[in-house]
Amino acid sequence: MQERQSRHTYVPHIDGLRAVAVLSVILYHLKASWLPGGFTGVDVFFVISGFVVSASVDRLPALGGWQGLLRFYARRIRRIVPALVVCLLITALLSAFFIPESWLSETSDKTGRRAFFGLSNWVLAATGNDYFSPRTEFNPYTHTWSLGVEEQFYLLFPLLFLAWSRGGRGRAVSLGLIAVATVASLAYALRLAGQGGQEIQSFYITTTRFWQLGAGVLLYQVMTLAGRFDAVPVARGLSWRSPLLLLAVSVLGYGLWAARPGHSPWPDGLWPVASTLMLLGLLQRHRQGWTARALASPPMVWVGRLSYSLYLWHWPVFVLFRWTVGLETALEGATAVALVFALAWLSWRWVEQPLRHGARGPRTNGRWVLLGLLVLVLGAGLQSVLVKHQRHISFSTVSRHPLDWYPYAKGLKKEVPDCRVVESSIPVVGGQARLLQRGDCPGGSGAAQVLFVAGDSHALVYNELLRRKVVQDGGQVRLYGSGGCALAGMQAWRGPNPACGVYTRNVLEDIQATARAGDVLFLPGLRIPRLAEQYQLFDAAQVSADLASPAAVEGRAAEVVAAIEQLRPLAERGVRIVLEAPKPVLPAPPYRCSDAFNRHNPICINGMQIPRAEVEAMRAPVLDSLRQVAAALPGASVWDPLPTLCPGEVCQPDEDGRPLYFDADHLSGYGNRVLLPDFRSHLQAER
């Protein structure tokens, strides 16, 4: 027993490697251009985890059966769960304070909830947004994907490794099982990399990452079988190893610099994995060279010991900065990093260490496992409670006044308690389709007219206006929508979208099979380039220049011809076509710029107001094209929401303090209510 413990004494250069990994990840997340491949620091962590967990299990007395499994899981729970739960709950609370529901944050709550159970990587893989997308960058739980991979690995690891502790044949069996699982995982990663289009799945899922952790396990097993842990570490005789160490450091540096989005874990994950294996192998016995001394220096060891807490805290801190004051300037970056280190030290000192090494807690491994599971379930439940009651605790005006900001029409039931809108789905390939009709209401079902609404997300955002119209006027609304696919959108010159062509054909076929004379087809959409996304700004001068470019002029002329050809059969049948004129686009998204804590965020630097003359100039060529379409179709017209949304010389984001827009171009719930009277008047006047 004494011999076993001696060969597993503390090795400081492993903490130094952890420091390299976590600092690379932090640097990349702070500003990707500073270390473009820094995200592969996680790959380094995976190899170290496989190596260290093997050594940790091997240094303990051998236990078989349930006792061995319970001891392993109890130790993992004490290591991982306390700091994770504290971080997740504080992140959930701060998210409820500062992050409103939006397209950018719509997957955050689910990711956080699953992170308690080590499943967030599968949630992120299923969203269709890769690790480098805006929605991922604004999700405060994104970083937990790697913890999910490790936790899922730990479920399998003891089943593959515990035979090792029995010695003899058990070691050969364990080595063979780990090798087979590692090779299978690597083969699967290679297969997905070769297929193309599988980058998101490949990045997040455990089956393509197991080989990185398995490589660390295999290194430990091979070195143990070779007796590399039995000998005393040497201080000299490094002449032939120095070039290998230099090569390992160079390969690691290359991987951290040159790794590319969309090429991980294969092939760009190979470099950090190979270099980490080399460093762990070479430095295990030879600890006096320049590499070992650098990694074992007090600052590196200190950072390495904090690495778990640093990893836990750096990402939610950075994301919350992005949502509030911003993370662009040197002062903001320095403040965020200082806060990360402070929180990490507090977590390490008062949460991680006491519960990992202290005497408090259950006396048996089984009770530790049960307690850990109970804490995880309670933590996830508490996170759900915070999400449910966000409106009552949030500092954000968006979350506090959801009926004004979101076009969900949730206030309609209270306003008209004796009438309801019945919603059902319509099967249409390539997009969403909903049927809205008045249910049990005084006065019957109202008019028999059907209002067809088809377009991009700007069609879907008319949800509240349409529901209110159904309640007031009766009839039916058939709402079709697919993001970025406006019918007669007048922006095809910006680039073809084959999927939109398929969607448009399917929608028109469905409408042609259903519409009758007297029905209305309303075609809203974003028809001029936006000035701001929810996460970035665009140059207004460049937008105006693009709108006047020869390509834009030629493209709009072609779309006019195509729209007339597509819509003529409906118009000649007696279906009235109503085209929406371009609405104002704002230079900043109001939902991100309407609170004191985010008003100075870089996304808000251009302000939320825009001169009406500038809007008129941007939309003039598009409006002319729409009028050409309307003039060529019997009974067609153009409805212009601009006078209602922008009655003065400057277009405002709100009216008497209530938002007209949610983001820089989509209407808010209140904006829907403001436009409804004018929309109804236009339809009635055109009869």
N, C-alpha and C positions, 0 to 999 in steps of 0.2 A: 504494500500500500504506500509506503514511503517513497519507493522508487517511482510509482505512478504519479504521485503528486509532484515530485521534483522535476519531472520532465514537462510538467504543465504549468510551471511558474509563469507569473505575469510577463508578457512580452510588450514593451512599450511601443515598438515600432508599428504594431497593429493599430494602436490608437492613433499613431501618426498617419497611417493610411486612411483611417476613418476621417481624420481631420481634412486630408486632401479631398476625399469624396464629398464631404458635406460642404466644404468651402467652395468647391467647384459648382455644386448645385445652387448654392446661395448666390454666387457671383452670376451664374447664368440667369437665374430668375430675377435678379436685380436689373441686369441689362444684358441681353443675350449677345450683343455684339462684343462684349468684353471677353467672353469665353464661349464661342459658338457651339462647342460640343460639350459644354459643362453638364448638360442633363445626363450624360453617361456616367456621371459620378454615382448614380444609383446602381449601375452595373458593377462598379467597384464594391459597393455595399453588399450586393448579392453574393459575390464571391467570398468576401470576408465573413458574412453571416454563415454560409455553408461551412467554412473552415472552422470558425470559432465555436459554432454550436456542436460540431463533431467533437472538438477537443473538450468542450464543457461536459458533454455526456460521458465521454470516455474516461474522464478523471474521477467519476463517481463510482461507487461500488455497483457491480452489475446487479440489475433487478430485472426479472422477467415478468411476462404476463401483464395483468392490469396494474400491478404496483409500479412497474417500470414506466408504463404509459402515463399513469397519474402523476408520478414524480416529474416526468418531462413536461407535461402540460401545466402543472402547477408552477414550475419554474418559469415557463414562458409567460404565463399569466402575470406573475409578479414582476416580470421584466417589462412587459409591454402594456398591460391594461391600465394601471393607475395613471401614468402620464398621458396616455392616449385619451382616456375618458375625460380627464380634466381639460385637456386641450380642445377636444371636440365640443364639450359643453360651453366653455367660454367662447369658442368660435361661434357656436349657435346663438348665444346670447348677443354677441356683438353684431352678428349678421342680422338678427331681428331688429337691433337698434338702427342699423345704417344701410342695409341692402334691401331695396324693394323688389317685389316680384317683377320680372321682366324676361325678355328673350335671353338676355345675357345670363340671368340667374335661374332660369327655369329648371335646370337639373341639379342645382346646388343642394337643395334640401334632401332630395332622395340620395344623392351621393353621401351626404353627411350621415344620414340615418343608416345606410348600409355600411359605412365605415366602422361603426361600432362592432360589426360582425365580420370584418375583414372581407367584404364583398364589393367595395367601392370600385375596384378595377373592372368588374364585370358590368357595373352600371355605366361607367365611362365608355367602355367598349361598345355598349349597346346604343349610345346616344348618337353615334355617327359623327362626333366631333373629336378630332385628334388632339394629341397632347399640346399642339402648338396653335390651336384655334382660339379666337377671342373668348368664346363661351367657357373654354377650359381655363384661360388666364384669369377670368373673373369669378371662378368657382373656388371658394375658400377651402374646399376639401379635396381638390384635385390630387394633391401630393399623397393622399392616403392610398392611392392605387398601389404603390410599391409596398406599403405595409400589408395590403391585402394579399399580394403575391407571396410575401414572406409567411404570413399567417397560414395561408393555404399549403405552402411548402411544409410548415411545421406539423400540419395534420398528417402528412404522409411520411415525414422524415423518420419518426421512431419506428414505424412499421418496416422501414427499409434498413434501419441502422442498429436496432437493439440487439440483433444477433451478433453484431460486432463485439459487444461487451463480453460474450461468452468465450471468445477466443477460438482457436483451432478452426474447425470447419465454419463456424459462425462468421468468422472474418471473411472467408472466401465467399460465403453466401451473400453477406451484406455488400461487399465490394462489387459482386456481380449484379445485384439488384440496383444499386446506385448507378453503376455504369450503364446498364440497359435503359433505365429511366432517363439518364442524362443524354445518351445518344438519341433516344426516341424524341426527346424534347428538341434537341438541336436539329434533327431531321425535319421535324414539323415546322420549326422556325424557317429552315431553308426552303421548305415547300411553299409556305405562305409568301416568303420573299420572292420566290420565282413566279408565283401566280399573278402578282400585281393587283392593286385595288384592295389589299388586305392589310394595309399599313396600320389601321386603327386597331383591329383585332390583334395583330402581331405585337404591337407595342404593349398592350395592357394585360393580355391573358396569361395565366400561370403556365399553361402548357408550352408556350414559347419562351418562357423565362426560366423554367426549372433547370435547364442546362447550366445557367450561370451560377445558381446556388449549388447544383450538383457538382460542378467543377471544383468548388471549394471543398466539398466533402471528399471527393476523390483525391484531391491533393493531400489532405490530412491522412487518409487511409494509406496511400502509397508511401508517404514519408514515414509513417509509423511502421509499416511493414519493412521499409528499408533501414530502419534503425536510426533515422535522422533525429529523433527526439531523445534517443537514449544517451547520445554523447553530449559532453559539456560544450557549450558554445565556445568557439575559438575566436581569438582576436587577431591572428595573423594568417598569412598564407592566402591573401585575397587577390594575388596578382592575376590569376586566370579568371577570377570571378568579377573583377572590376569592370571589364568590358561588358559582361552580361548584365550587371547592375545598371550600367550606363544605357545599355540597350533597353532594359525594362523601363527605366525612367523616361527615355525618349519615346518609347511606344505609348506609354501612359499619357505623356504630354500631347502626342499626336492625336490620340483618341479624344482627349478632352477638348482639343482645338478643332479637329476636322470632322467630327461626327455630324451627320446631316439629318434633319427632320425627315421622317419617312423611311429611314434606313436602319432602324433599330427594332429589335435586338440583333438582327443580322442584315448586312455584314458589319455595320459600324460598331456593334457591341463587342466584336471580337477583340479589338485593340485593348480596351480597358480590362477585359477578362484575362487575356493572355498576359498582360503586363502585371496585373495584380497577382496572378498565380506565380509568375517569376519572382516577384518581390517577396511574397510570403515564403516561397521555397528557399530562396537564396539567403534571406535575412534571418531565418529561423535559428541558424547556428552562428552566422557570421555577422555580429552586431556592432563591430567597431569601425566600420568604414564610414565614409562621408554620408552615404545614403541613410544608413541606420542611425547615425548620430543626428542627422537632420530630422528624421521622422520621430526620433525619441526625445527631441528637445522639449523642455517644459511647456512652451506655448502650444506646440503641436499636440502633445499628450493631453493638455488641458482641454483643447478644442475637441479632441477625439473622445474624451470622456463625456463631453456635453453633446456629442454628435446626434444622439437620438432625440434629445430635447430640442436641439437646434433645428433638426429636420422637421420635427413636429410643428414648431412655432414659426419658422421663417415664412412659410407660404401663406398662412392666414393673415399674418401681419402685413405682408406685401399686398395681398389682395384687398384688405380693408383700406390700406393707403390708396390703392387705385380707385376704390369706390368713393373715397372721401376727398382728402386734400391732394391726392396725386402722388406719383412716384417718379417724377421726371427730373427734378432738380437735385443738385448735389446735397443740399440741406435735407431735402425729404428722404433721399436715399440713406444718408448718414444717420438720420433720426430713426428710420425704420430698422437699420441694422443694429443700432445701439439697443433699441427696444427688443429686438429678437434675442440678443445675447442676454439681456436682463431677464426676460421671461424664461429663457432656456435655463439659466443658472437657478432661478427660483424653482422651476419645475424639477431640475436635477437634485437640488438640495433638499427640498421639502416634500416632494412627491415620489420621485423615482428612487432615490437612495434609501429613504426610511422603509418603504414597503418592499424593496428588493432585498435589503440586507438586515432589516430590523427584526426584532423578535415578536413584534405585534402581528396579530392575525390568527387564523385558524391553526390548529396544531397538526392537522393531517393534510396530506396532499389532496385527498378527495374533497375535503371541505374547501380547500383553496380553489379547486376547480369550480365547485358549485357557487362559491362566493363570486368568483370572476364572472361566471355566466350571468348571475343575478345582477351584478353591477352593470354589465353591458346592456341587459334588457332594460333596466331602469334608466340608464343613460339615454338609450334610444327613445324611450317613452318620454323622457323630459325634453329631449330635442323636439319631438313632435308637438308637445304642449307649447313650446316657445314659438314654433312655426304657426300653430293654430291661433295663438293669441298675439301675434305680431302687431296687429293694428293697435292694441291697447298699450304696448310698451315701446313702440318704435319712435325714434326721433325724426323719421322721414315723413314729410307731408304726404308723400305718395301712399305710404302704408297707412297713415292715419285717416286719409280721405279716399278710400278705394272707389267709392261710387262715382267720384268726379274724374278719377284718373283712368279707370279701366272700363272698357266698353262692354262689360259683361251683362249689363241691365239687371243686376241683382236687386236694385232698389225698386224695380217695376212691380214686383209682387206686393210690396208694402204699399205702394202708391195706388195700385188697382187690385185690391185683395179678392174681388169677386170675379176676376178674369185671369186667364193664364194662357201662355203660349205653349203649344204642343210642338216638340221638336223630334224629328226622326232623321235617319240617314238615307242618303241616296247613293247607290253604288256608281262611282265614276272612276275610271282608271286614270291615275296620274295626279289626283288632287282630292280635296275635301268637297263634300256636297251635303247640304243640310236642307231639310224641308221644314219651314216654320208656318204654323197656321193657328188661328185662334181656336181655343178650346171652349169650355163651358163659360159663356159670357152673356150678360144681359143684352138683348137685342139680336141674338142669333149670330151667324157666322159672317155677316156683312157681305161685301161685294164678292163676286165670283172671280174677279180678275186675279191673274197670277203675275207676280213680279219676279222675273228672273234677274239674278244679280251674279255677274261672273267677272273674275279678274284675279289680281294678285292679292297680297296681304292687305292691301287697301280696300279690297272688297270685303274681306273677312272682318276688318275692323269697323265696318258699318253695322255690326251685329246689333248694337243697342238701338240705333235709328230704325232698323228693319223690324225689330221686335216691337218697338213702340208703334210703328205704323200698322203692324198686324193687329195690335190691340185696338187701335183707334179706328181703322178702316176695314178690318176683316180681310178676307181673301187669303192667298197663300204667297209665301216667298220661297223661292228655290235659290239657295245661295251656294255658289261654286267658288272655290278659291285655291290657288296654289302659289306659294311665294315666288315672286319674280316673274310671274306669267300673266301680264295684263293683256286683255284682248284689245287690239288697236292701241298698243302701248306707246308707239312712236319712239321706242328706244332700241329697236332691234339693231340699229347701226352700231351699237356699243358692243355687239358680239352675239353670234347665234346661240340659241339654246334649244337643241333638238327635243329635250324633254317637254319644253313648253309647247312645241308644235304638236306633239302627241296629245298633250292635255287639252289644247284648244280644239283640236278635231273631235275629241271625245265629248267635250262640253257642248259644242255646237250640234253634234249629232243627237245628244240627249235633249237639247232644247228644241231642235227641229221636230223630234218625235213627240214632243209634249205640248208645245206652244200653240195657242189658238189666236184668232183675230181679236184684237182688243187687249191682249196681254202686253206687258212691257218688259223689255230687256235693258237693264241698267248696267253700264260698263264703266266702273271706276278703276283707277289704277295710278301708280306713280309714273307720270309721263315726262317729267323733267328730272335730270340727275339730282340726287340729294346733296346737300352741303355738309351733312354730318351723319355718320353712323352712330350707333349707340356707344361705340368704342374708339372712333377716330373721326378726324375732320378732313374736309376736302377744300381745295383752293377754289374760291368763288370765281376768280378771274379765269382760271382754267376751265371751269364748268361752262361759263358763258362762251368762251372761245370754242369749246367742243360743240356746243349747240349750234354755232354758226359755221362750223366746218363744212367743206364740200361733202364729206362722208355722211354727216348728219342730214344735210339737205337732201342728198340722193336717197338715203335710207328712209327718211320720212315720206318722200314721194312714192317709194315702192310700197310702204306700208299703207298709204292711202288707197292705192289700187287694190292691194290684197284685202284690206278691211271691207271695201265696197263689195268685192266679189264674195267674201265670206258672209256678209250680213244681208245682201240683197234678197236671197230667198225668203228670209224671215220678214223683212220689211214688206215685200210684195204680198206676203200672206196676211198682212195686217197687224203684225207685231211692231209696236212702236219702239224704236231704238233711242235710248238716252245715253249720250256720251258725257262723262264727267270731265269738265275742264280742269287743267292742272291747279291743284291747291298750292298755297304758299309752302315753301320749304324753308326751314329755320336753320340758322348757322350753329345751333347747339341743341342737344336733346333736353327738353324741360325736366323730364323725370330725374335726370342726373345733375341738374343745375339749379334746383329750386329750394335748396336748404342752405342754411348758413355754413354747414360743415363741408359742402361740396361746391359752393359757388365759385371758389377760386381754383377748382380742379382744371388741369390743362384742357379737358374736353369742353370747358365752358369759356375759354379765353376770348372767343369771338362774340360773346353775348348771345341772347336768345331773340333779339329783335332784328328785323330786316326791313329796309325801306320798300314801300309798295312799288315804287317805280322800278326797283331792281327785280322784283318778282315779275312785274308785268313784262319787262324786257326779256327775262329768261323764258317765259312761257308763250310769248307772242308767236314764234314760228310753229310751236306745237298746237296752239289754239287755232291757228289758221288751218293746219292740216286736219284737225278734228272737224272744223266747220266745212271743209271740203267733203269729208265723209258724210256728214249730216245732210249736206245739200244734194248729194247724189242718191240718197235713200228716201223713199216716200215716208212721210210722217216722222222722220228722225229729227232729233234736236240735241243741243249741247246745254247741259246744266252747269252753271258756273257758281261754285261755292265761295269764290274769292270775296265778293262784296260783303257777305255775311261774316266771314272769318277775319277780314281785314278792311273795316269800314273807313279807317283813317289813312294818313300818309305813311304810317309805319305799322307793319304787321307785328302784332304782339303775340306772345305765347299763351296769354291768358286773357280773361275778361273779368274785371272786378275781382281779381285774385283767384279765379277758378280756371283751371287749365283748359285750353282749347286743343292742345296737342299732348300726346304722351311722349313721343320722341320727336325727332326733328321734322317728321312729315306725317306720321300716323296720328289720327284723331284720338282724343281722349273720350271718356264716357260723356263728359260735359259737352265736348265739341259735337258729339253725336246729337245731343239734345238741342243744342243751338241751331244746328243745320236742319233738323226735322221739319219745322214749319215751312221753310223755303223749298225744301225738296218736295213736300206734299203739294205746295202751291204750283210748282213747275209741272208735276204730273197731272194735276187737275186742269191747268191751263192748256195743256197739250191735247186734251181729249177732243 
